[in-house]
Amino acid sequence: MNRKKIVILGAGYGGMITTVKLQKMLGTNDAEITLVNKHDYHYQTTWLHENAAGTLHHDRTRIKIADVVNLNRVNLVQDTVVAIEQDEKKIKLENGELTYDYLVVSLGFEAATFGIPGLLEHAFTIGNINSARLIRQHIEYNFARYNNEKEERPELLNIVVGGAGFTGIEYVGELVNKVPELCKEYDIPREKVRIINVEAAPTCLPGFDEELIEYTMNYLESKGVEFKLGTMLKQVSADGVLVEKDGVQEEIPSQNVVWAAGVRGNSLVEEAGFESARGRITVGEDLRAPGYDDVFIIGDCALVMNKETGRPYPPTAQIAMQEAEVTAHNLKTLVQGGDKLEAFKPDLKGSVASLGHGQAIGVVFGGKKLFGMSAVIMKKIIDNRYLLKLGGLGLLLKKGKFNIFK
Ligand SMILES: Cc1cc2nc3c(=O)[nH]c(=O)nc-3n(C[C@H](O)[C@H](O)[C@H](O)COP(=O)(O)OP(=O)(O)OC[C@H]3O[C@@H](n4cnc5c(N)ncnc54)[C@H](O)[C@@H]3O)c2cc1C
């Protein structure tokens, strides 16, 4: 019996959906399925801004892989991928090596720092469970320090968020709920704390609907957020940031700098020698890497062009999951000896950004705008729908979001 070896790298949205689909679609005799991930849990990246603010405990965000993947059917290898050697069909891990017949690369994203001096060393990024926990604890520690210092030290209380795109705005939305709690906890007057959102584009949520942008800014400003739009982050140091608008520079003291302004594909993809732009590979219609019929690239490591706009689709969980479904289908075809592969066609259902407790905005169903509570409800539906898809009713009841005011 010649069972094909399918190896899936990364248990994010793309890797998890590929795995749970394949375990249902393929018989034991069809293929040996291996899932490799750094941890024994999957986390919902789309909730990490809440963990980073401290408005949601990280245990709500992580899901034990064994709770949704059938380990009698799938080999789970908890290890870190260090290299993909596609010419030898080999994966180098920190603690071993794997070979494959078919590979799925779903290793997600890394922060793009655009060469800004000091950013890598002094700013935090919301990238995984542990980096989110670090941000939460770091900010709380600085609040705890504040009243124990002899001198006034505003850098302990100023929070600078770089980027007012989706992630930056969602994080700032959580901070406006968390900061008053921290102030109460550590005897700090709320007016001493600044939440400053720096964005190079002339608006927040660049590319989004204007009415929704206005709603977002009005709401967040009413909660004390200072927007610095059309402003470039030039430098980050241990004690603050240097920003520039219209040629005028300003220093903002801060030991709480969170960079949420750019992502790129996992650098392992570049190092493997695939042709990529910022770690993202322009994949074929069937989601295979050009020139490699045995390698599928999905999620934030893949780049799919939108033929209508001539621009790539933005990397989202929504797209990663849809790509995973097509990949599972195509792998089934290949291991069963077929060659007619399905083409990936994104079915964009819209996007909804949360703005903290009881607030959100979004566009769904081909253009319907949502504000406030209707957007909050839609966001919960999207989050809960994913849990249902991944692990059925049991997972939904365990991890779902049902309180529309939190
Ligand atoms: C705060 C935030 C909010 C977001 N909100 C939304 C939203 O509302 N809607 C939306 O559609 N998208 C949203 N996104 C984008 C979305 O989260 C990503 O597009 C999505 O996570 C990509 O899925 P993926 O499967 O490619 O990778 P990921 O979900 O990032 O998973 C990658 C996996 O690979 C593992 N891994 C990485 N490197 C290694 C290694 N070397 N060895 C072993 N394992 C490794 C990681 O541990 C992880 O489990 C948001 C992103 C952020 C950061």
Ligand as a Chemical Component Dictionary entry (heavy atoms), coordinates in Angstrom:
data_LIG
# 
_chem_comp.id                   LIG 
_chem_comp.type                 NON-POLYMER 
_chem_comp.pdbx_formal_charge   0 
_chem_comp.three_letter_code    LIG 
# 
loop_
_chem_comp_atom.comp_id 
_chem_comp_atom.atom_id 
_chem_comp_atom.alt_atom_id 
_chem_comp_atom.type_symbol 
_chem_comp_atom.charge 
_chem_comp_atom.model_Cartn_x 
_chem_comp_atom.model_Cartn_y 
_chem_comp_atom.model_Cartn_z 
_chem_comp_atom.pdbx_ordinal 
LIG C1  C1  C 0 -5.526  41.514 15.875 1  
LIG C2  C2  C 0 -5.939  40.964 14.533 2  
LIG C3  C3  C 0 -7.275  41.024 14.150 3  
LIG C4  C4  C 0 -7.682  40.473 12.932 4  
LIG N1  N1  N 0 -9.016  40.533 12.596 5  
LIG C5  C5  C 0 -9.444  39.919 11.477 6  
LIG C6  C6  C 0 -10.834 39.868 11.168 7  
LIG O1  O1  O 0 -11.665 40.439 11.887 8  
LIG N2  N2  N 0 -11.221 39.176 10.061 9  
LIG C7  C7  C 0 -10.334 38.527 9.256  10 
LIG O2  O2  O 0 -10.769 37.874 8.278  11 
LIG N3  N3  N 0 -9.004  38.563 9.491  12 
LIG C8  C8  C 0 -8.532  39.251 10.583 13 
LIG N4  N4  N 0 -7.183  39.269 10.870 14 
LIG C9  C9  C 0 -6.232  38.630 9.938  15 
LIG C10 C10 C 0 -6.195  37.123 10.202 16 
LIG O3  O3  O 0 -6.019  36.859 11.571 17 
LIG C11 C11 C 0 -5.111  36.435 9.387  18 
LIG O4  O4  O 0 -5.300  36.761 8.034  19 
LIG C12 C12 C 0 -5.181  34.908 9.583  20 
LIG O5  O5  O 0 -4.846  34.586 10.919 21 
LIG C13 C13 C 0 -4.269  34.161 8.617  22 
LIG O6  O6  O 0 -4.435  32.786 8.823  23 
LIG P1  P1  P 0 -3.231  31.770 8.558  24 
LIG O7  O7  O 0 -3.802  30.401 8.642  25 
LIG O8  O8  O 0 -2.494  32.158 7.341  26 
LIG O9  O9  O 0 -2.210  32.011 9.761  27 
LIG P2  P2  P 0 -2.390  32.078 11.333 28 
LIG O10 O10 O 0 -3.804  32.023 11.729 29 
LIG O11 O11 O 0 -1.574  33.249 11.776 30 
LIG O12 O12 O 0 -1.665  30.733 11.829 31 
LIG C14 C14 C 0 -0.314  30.440 11.621 32 
LIG C15 C15 C 0 0.052   29.261 12.511 33 
LIG O13 O13 O 0 1.370   28.842 12.199 34 
LIG C16 C16 C 0 2.086   28.600 13.393 35 
LIG N5  N5  N 0 3.506   28.816 13.105 36 
LIG C17 C17 C 0 4.090   29.958 12.667 37 
LIG N6  N6  N 0 5.404   29.770 12.484 38 
LIG C18 C18 C 0 5.662   28.475 12.798 39 
LIG C19 C19 C 0 6.845   27.665 12.783 40 
LIG N7  N7  N 0 8.015   28.156 12.395 41 
LIG N8  N8  N 0 6.739   26.385 13.176 42 
LIG C20 C20 C 0 5.538   25.849 13.562 43 
LIG N9  N9  N 0 4.395   26.572 13.580 44 
LIG C21 C21 C 0 4.451   27.862 13.198 45 
LIG C22 C22 C 0 1.528   29.614 14.388 46 
LIG O14 O14 O 0 1.768   29.196 15.726 47 
LIG C23 C23 C 0 0.041   29.580 14.008 48 
LIG O15 O15 O 0 -0.634  28.576 14.710 49 
LIG C24 C24 C 0 -6.728  39.858 12.072 50 
LIG C25 C25 C 0 -5.384  39.811 12.454 51 
LIG C26 C26 C 0 -4.979  40.354 13.674 52 
LIG C27 C27 C 0 -3.525  40.283 14.076 53 
# 
loop_
_chem_comp_bond.comp_id 
_chem_comp_bond.atom_id_1 
_chem_comp_bond.atom_id_2 
_chem_comp_bond.value_order 
_chem_comp_bond.pdbx_ordinal 
LIG C1  C2  SING 1  
LIG C2  C3  SING 2  
LIG C2  C26 DOUB 3  
LIG C3  C4  DOUB 4  
LIG C4  N1  SING 5  
LIG C4  C24 SING 6  
LIG N1  C5  DOUB 7  
LIG C5  C6  SING 8  
LIG C5  C8  SING 9  
LIG C6  O1  DOUB 10 
LIG C6  N2  SING 11 
LIG N2  C7  SING 12 
LIG C7  O2  DOUB 13 
LIG C7  N3  SING 14 
LIG N3  C8  DOUB 15 
LIG C8  N4  SING 16 
LIG N4  C9  SING 17 
LIG N4  C24 SING 18 
LIG C9  C10 SING 19 
LIG C10 O3  SING 20 
LIG C10 C11 SING 21 
LIG C11 O4  SING 22 
LIG C11 C12 SING 23 
LIG C12 O5  SING 24 
LIG C12 C13 SING 25 
LIG C13 O6  SING 26 
LIG O6  P1  SING 27 
LIG P1  O7  DOUB 28 
LIG P1  O8  SING 29 
LIG P1  O9  SING 30 
LIG O9  P2  SING 31 
LIG P2  O10 DOUB 32 
LIG P2  O11 SING 33 
LIG P2  O12 SING 34 
LIG O12 C14 SING 35 
LIG C14 C15 SING 36 
LIG C15 O13 SING 37 
LIG C15 C23 SING 38 
LIG O13 C16 SING 39 
LIG C16 N5  SING 40 
LIG C16 C22 SING 41 
LIG N5  C17 SING 42 
LIG N5  C21 SING 43 
LIG C17 N6  DOUB 44 
LIG N6  C18 SING 45 
LIG C18 C19 SING 46 
LIG C18 C21 DOUB 47 
LIG C19 N7  SING 48 
LIG C19 N8  DOUB 49 
LIG N8  C20 SING 50 
LIG C20 N9  DOUB 51 
LIG N9  C21 SING 52 
LIG C22 O14 SING 53 
LIG C22 C23 SING 54 
LIG C23 O15 SING 55 
LIG C24 C25 DOUB 56 
LIG C25 C26 SING 57 
LIG C26 C27 SING 58 
# 
